[in-house]
Amino acid sequence: MSENTGERNSRIRLERIRTFFDNTRGNPIFAIASGLVFVLLLSNEGSGGSALWIWLVLLVFVCSLVFGFEWHVRRSGLAFANAQRFFVIRAALGSLVMLLLGAGVLLLPESPSHSTYALIFILAISVVSASNLSCSTVFPYAALSNL
């Protein structure tokens, strides 16, 4: 009986990881688009200069790593043997993207306009919402996006 339970739990875990990969496909595009909007908003405020563009280049680079890894996973396929390892790598890359997006707040000018604050808040809420919805099959990862 316990062997069947263990096998069933493994199949459920594999399906949750497959669903995670299906749901998170395209998130790097959303992150890059959010980064571009953020840069445009702060550029109009006269903020950041080169630091702003370095931040955007880092974000695009990490998102490119996510795209490359997702391509590798699609090419290799998810199976019992590799699912957990692939999930951990993808979660780490996704966490790095979320960290970079969150670090963008450090690039705010000393006294931005109220409309800039409002637009950046809306952008941040959108990123957190999209992360939570796409990662709902693996709750600890979804909770990480709230930080």
Helices and strands as residue ranges (DSSP letters): H 2-24, H 27-44, H 50-76, H 83-103, G 104-107, H 114-134, H 139-144
